[in-house]
């Protein structure tokens, strides 16, 4: 479901340049949130639907109320704070992210986007500044596993409870109830087209591109599409000593040819796709037996759905030739397919102008990781702002983005929302 691009009308020249985030307040909020679920290693374990997740949500809810937001929880468990606009009937501008983590996550992934939205409201409230549009700060439920929050809001969440594999191993119905949601009413979480005018998400890059090119801000071009497959190779297990090389039907050496072909294809394919073989199993997996069966995963990602389709077709032709030469049977079975979610061109331009206004260097790049914005981009105009991750590390105790980099990202978000609000109000 593609969304029409926003059309810019009379953008303000120096949009509220005096409105800037408070670095110390932002850092304090991030630190306080990071203490919930903190492990001895310094990592954060705050799995969705756990006591730690609920405690973090309670903390953020209190901060939202203190900042003057009207707070509610929708049936999909999304925590939503609303900062009223000058025109309460205008469509909503929305921002936010998630506060749940992987089992040993970092303190910035997701959390920065939520604290950024809160800081935007704090700044606006301190200055007595109201946008024309209402502003919502959203804490999406369970981004790290089921994405039930954002998918329900967009209307793309599966209807079958068994489709949800929660990190805590409990049924999704019980999980939603534990955070104030309601599985039976989950359809009510869907936002109708036009109710949200645009969604912007600030996030740490979770990669090393910004650091490598020496830029302070990433203007995200979109969230890549993804196709994942299981590739199985069936040869013939046989004695490693008594089977001559020319008589073997070795599933592992055949798999190795395919894996190298995948790497070569991604390296030389037009554009900037990535392809990864991340999991491999061998049977019977014994030192003195020629492998008879191998199974491995293939993950391909790019901003262009066409590019991924062409890569798959090229690989399928290559696999046919390899199967004939190796006298093996090779099957390629889809696991899941996710369409790309492009960022709105006008929102990218607004983010770029905000960087220029603030004197921050920037570059355009894709997001190769999934985010709540990926789903929101199927509902409304979407944009993302990246700030650097030191050494490209994320989902780890070593995840780090400096206080200065965090506040730079928040200021870009703040100015982008102000510019976007004025542009939409004038259209």
C-alpha positions in Angstrom: 0.0 0.0 0.0 1.9 3.0 -1.2 1.2 6.5 0.2 1.1 9.7 -1.8 4.0 12.1 -1.1 3.4 15.2 0.9 3.5 18.4 -1.2 5.4 21.3 0.3 3.8 24.7 0.5 5.6 27.8 1.6 8.1 26.4 4.1 9.2 28.7 6.9 12.7 30.0 6.4 14.1 29.8 9.9 11.7 27.5 11.7 11.8 28.2 15.4 15.6 28.1 15.5 15.6 29.2 19.2 13.8 26.0 20.2 16.5 23.5 21.1 16.6 20.3 23.2 18.1 20.2 26.7 21.1 17.9 26.5 21.3 17.2 30.2 17.6 16.5 30.6 17.7 14.1 27.6 20.8 12.3 29.0 19.1 12.0 32.4 16.0 10.5 30.9 18.0 8.0 28.8 20.0 7.0 31.8 17.0 6.5 34.0 15.3 4.4 31.4 18.5 2.3 30.9 18.5 1.4 34.6 15.3 -0.7 34.1 16.5 -4.1 33.1 20.2 -3.2 33.3 22.4 -6.3 33.5 25.8 -6.6 35.3 27.5 -6.5 31.8 26.0 -3.0 31.2 23.5 -4.4 28.6 19.8 -3.9 29.0 17.3 -6.8 29.1 13.8 -5.4 28.8 11.8 -7.9 26.9 8.3 -7.0 25.8 5.6 -8.0 28.3 7.9 -8.6 31.2 8.0 -6.8 34.6 10.8 -4.7 33.3 8.9 -3.6 30.2 5.9 -2.7 32.3 8.1 -0.7 34.7 9.6 1.2 31.8 6.2 1.9 30.3 5.0 3.2 33.7 8.0 5.5 33.9 7.5 6.9 30.4 3.8 7.3 31.0 4.5 9.4 34.1 7.0 11.6 32.1 4.4 12.1 29.4 1.8 13.2 31.9 4.3 15.6 33.5 5.0 17.1 30.1 1.3 17.8 29.5 0.5 14.9 27.2 -2.9 13.2 27.3 -2.0 9.5 27.6 -3.8 6.4 26.5 -3.1 2.8 25.7 -4.7 1.4 22.5 -5.9 -2.3 22.2 -2.6 -3.3 20.6 -0.7 -2.1 23.7 0.7 1.1 22.1 1.3 3.8 24.6 0.3 7.1 23.0 0.8 10.6 24.4 -1.0 13.5 22.6 0.1 17.1 22.7 -2.8 19.1 21.5 -2.4 21.4 18.5 -3.9 24.8 17.6 -6.4 22.9 15.4 -7.5 19.8 17.3 -9.3 18.6 14.2 -6.2 18.6 12.0 -4.5 15.2 11.2 -1.8 14.1 13.6 1.9 14.5 13.3 3.5 11.5 15.1 6.9 10.4 16.3 8.2 7.7 18.6 9.8 4.2 18.6 10.0 1.4 21.2 11.4 0.7 24.6 11.5 -3.1 24.6 14.9 -4.7 23.9 16.6 -7.9 22.7 17.8 -10.2 25.5 21.1 -8.3 25.8 20.4 -5.0 24.2 21.8 -1.4 24.4 20.4 1.7 26.0 19.8 3.7 22.8 18.0 1.3 20.3 14.4 2.4 20.3 14.7 4.3 23.6 16.3 7.3 22.0 13.4 7.7 19.6 10.9 7.7 22.4 12.9 10.0 24.6 13.4 12.3 21.6 9.6 12.6 21.1 9.2 13.4 24.8 12.0 16.0 24.7 10.3 17.7 21.7 7.1 18.1 23.7 9.1 19.3 26.8 10.7 22.0 24.7 7.5 23.1 23.0 5.7 23.1 26.3 8.4 25.2 28.1 8.3 27.8 25.3 4.5 27.8 25.2 4.7 26.7 21.6 1.9 24.9 19.9 2.0 23.3 16.5 -0.9 23.7 14.2 -1.3 19.9 14.2 -1.7 17.7 17.2 1.5 15.8 18.0 1.6 12.2 19.2 4.5 10.5 20.9 4.1 6.7 20.5 5.7 3.9 22.4 5.1 0.9 20.1 4.5 -2.5 21.7 7.0 -5.3 21.1 9.1 -4.0 18.2 11.8 -6.6 18.8 9.7 -9.7 18.2 6.1 -9.6 17.0 5.8 -5.9 16.0 2.2 -6.2 17.2 2.0 -2.6 18.0 2.9 -0.9 14.7 1.4 -3.7 12.6 -1.9 -3.3 14.4 -1.9 0.4 14.0 -1.4 0.0 10.3 -3.9 -2.8 10.0 -1.4 -5.5 8.9 -1.3 -7.6 12.1 -2.1 -11.3 11.7 -5.5 -12.4 13.1 -4.4 -15.8 14.3 -2.9 -15.7 17.9 -0.6 -18.6 17.0 1.1 -16.3 14.5 2.8 -14.3 17.3 5.9 -15.8 18.8 6.5 -13.6 21.9 9.9 -13.4 23.5 8.4 -14.5 26.8 6.7 -17.5 25.3 3.2 -16.6 26.5 0.1 -16.2 24.3 -0.3 -12.8 22.7 -3.7 -12.4 24.3 -2.2 -12.6 27.8 0.7 -10.5 26.8 -1.4 -7.6 25.5 -3.7 -7.8 28.6 -0.6 -7.4 30.8 0.2 -4.0 29.4 -3.3 -2.6 29.1 -4.1 -3.9 25.6 -7.1 -6.0 24.5 -6.7 -8.8 21.9 -10.4 -9.0 21.3 -10.5 -5.3 20.4 -7.2 -5.1 18.5 -8.8 -4.0 15.3 -9.7 -0.8 17.0 -6.0 0.1 17.1 -6.0 0.6 13.4 -5.7 4.2 12.4 -7.8 5.2 9.4 -6.0 6.7 6.3 -5.5 10.4 6.7 -5.7 10.5 10.5 -1.9 10.6 10.8 -0.4 13.2 8.4 3.2 12.0 8.8 5.4 9.9 11.0 9.0 10.7 11.9 11.3 8.4 13.8 14.7 9.2 15.3 16.9 6.1 15.7 20.5 5.2 16.2 22.0 3.9 13.0 22.9 0.5 14.3 25.7 0.4 11.6 28.9 2.1 10.8 28.2 4.2 7.7 27.8 7.6 9.4 31.0 7.2 11.4 32.9 6.0 8.3 31.9 9.0 6.2 32.2 11.4 9.0 28.6 12.7 9.0 26.5 13.8 12.0 23.1 12.9 10.7 21.7 10.3 8.4 18.7 11.2 6.2 17.0 7.8 5.7 15.9 7.1 2.1 13.7 4.3 3.3 13.6 0.9 5.1 14.8 -1.9 2.8 12.7 -4.8 1.6 13.7 -8.2 2.7 13.4 -11.7 1.3 14.5 -14.7 3.4 14.8 -18.2 2.1 15.8 -21.6 3.3 18.1 -23.4 0.8 18.5 -27.1 1.1 21.0 -29.2 -0.7 20.5 -33.0 -0.9 23.5 -35.1 -2.0 24.5 -38.5 -0.7 26.3 -39.3 2.6 29.1 -41.7 2.1 32.4 -42.9 3.6 35.0 -40.2 3.5 37.9 -42.6 2.9 36.4 -45.0 0.4 34.5 -42.6 -1.9 36.6 -41.2 -4.7 36.4 -37.5 -5.3 34.9 -37.8 -8.8 32.1 -40.1 -7.4 31.0 -37.9 -4.6 27.7 -36.0 -4.3 28.9 -33.7 -1.6 26.1 -31.5 -0.3 28.6 -29.3 1.7 30.9 -28.4 -1.2 27.8 -27.7 -3.3 26.4 -25.4 -0.6 29.8 -23.7 -0.6 29.5 -22.9 -4.3 26.1 -21.4 -3.8 27.2 -19.3 -0.8 30.1 -17.9 -2.8 27.8 -17.2 -5.7 25.5 -15.3 -3.4 28.4 -13.2 -2.1 29.6 -12.5 -5.7 26.1 -11.6 -6.8 25.6 -9.0 -4.0 29.0 -7.5 -4.5 28.5 -6.9 -8.2 24.8 -6.3 -8.6 23.8 -2.8 -9.6 22.7 -0.6 -6.7 23.7 -1.4 -3.1 22.0 -4.6 -2.1 23.1 -7.0 0.7 22.8 -10.8 0.8 23.7 -12.9 3.9 24.0 -16.6 4.6 23.8 -16.5 8.4 22.8 -20.0 9.5 24.1 -23.4 8.2 23.4 -27.0 9.2 25.2 -30.1 8.0 24.1 -33.7 8.2 25.4 -36.1 9.4 28.0 -33.7 10.5 30.8 -36.3 11.1 34.5 -36.0 10.4 34.7 -39.2 8.4 31.5 -38.9 6.3 30.9 -37.0 3.1 28.0 -34.6 3.9 24.7 -35.8 2.5 22.5 -32.8 3.4 23.0 -29.1 4.0 20.5 -26.5 4.9 21.2 -22.8 5.2 19.4 -19.4 5.2 19.6 -16.6 2.7 18.7 -13.0 3.6 18.5 -10.4 0.8 17.7 -6.7 1.3 17.5 -3.6 -0.8 15.4 -0.5 -1.1 14.1 -1.7 -4.5 11.7 -4.6 -4.6 12.7 -5.1 -8.3 16.4 -5.5 -7.4 15.7 -8.2 -4.9 13.4 -10.0 -7.4 16.1 -9.9 -10.0 18.7 -11.1 -7.6 16.5 -14.1 -6.7 15.9 -14.9 -10.3 19.7 -14.7 -11.1 20.4 -17.0 -8.1 17.8 -19.5 -9.2 19.5 -19.9 -12.6 22.9 -20.3 -11.0 21.5 -22.9 -8.6 20.1 -24.9 -11.5 23.6 -25.1 -13.1 25.2 -26.0 -9.8 22.7 -28.8 -9.2 23.4 -30.4 -12.6 27.2 -30.2 -12.2 27.2 -31.6 -8.6 24.5 -34.2 -9.1 22.5 -32.9 -6.1 19.0 -31.7 -5.5 18.6 -28.1 -4.4 15.5 -26.4 -3.2 14.9 -22.8 -2.3 11.9 -22.2 0.0 10.6 -18.8 1.1 10.5 -18.0 4.8 9.1 -14.5 4.5 8.9 -11.5 2.2 8.8 -7.9 3.3 8.3 -5.0 0.9 10.5 -1.9 1.1 9.1 1.2 2.8 10.4 4.3 1.1 10.7 7.6 3.0 8.6 10.4 1.8 10.7 12.7 -0.5 9.3 15.9 1.0 10.1 14.7 4.6 13.6 13.8 3.5 13.9 17.4 2.2 12.6 18.8 5.4 15.1 16.8 7.4 17.9 18.0 5.1 16.8 21.6 5.5 16.8 21.2 9.3 20.4 19.9 9.2 21.4 22.9 7.2 19.7 25.2 9.6 21.4 23.7 12.5 24.8 23.5 10.8 25.0 19.7 10.9 26.6 17.5 8.3 24.4 14.8 6.8 24.2 12.1 4.2 21.4 10.0 2.6 21.4 6.3 3.3 19.0 3.4 3.6 18.0 1.6 6.7 18.8 -2.1 6.4 17.2 -2.9 9.8 13.5 -3.1 10.4 11.9 -0.3 12.5 8.4 0.7 13.5 8.7 3.4 10.8 8.8 0.6 8.2 5.2 -0.4 9.0 4.1 3.2 9.5 5.3 4.1 6.0 2.5 1.8 4.7 -0.1 4.0 6.4 1.2 7.5 6.0 4.2 9.7 4.8 7.2 8.5 6.8 10.7 9.8 7.5 13.6 8.6 9.6 16.6 10.4 11.1 19.8 8.4 12.1 22.5 9.4 14.5 25.9 7.5 14.6 26.5 4.3 16.5 30.1 4.1 17.8 32.0 1.4 15.8 28.6 0.4 14.2 27.7 -1.7 17.3 24.1 -2.2 18.4 22.0 -4.8 20.3 25.0 -4.9 22.8 26.3 -3.5 26.0 28.8 -1.7 23.8 26.1 0.2 22.0 27.0 3.9 22.4 25.9 7.3 20.9 27.3 10.3 22.7 25.1 12.8 24.5 26.1 15.4 21.9 25.1 13.1 19.0 21.8 12.3 20.7 20.9 15.9 21.2 21.8 16.7 17.7 19.4 14.1 16.5 16.6 15.4 18.7 17.2 19.0 17.5 16.9 17.8 13.9 13.6 16.0 14.8 12.3 19.1 16.6 13.0 21.4 13.7 11.8 18.9 11.1 8.4 18.6 12.9 8.1 22.4 13.1 8.9 22.8 9.4 6.6 20.0 8.4 3.8 21.3 10.6 4.0 24.8 9.0 4.2 23.3 5.4 1.2 21.1 5.9 -0.8 23.9 7.6 -0.1 26.2 4.6 -1.1 23.6 2.0 
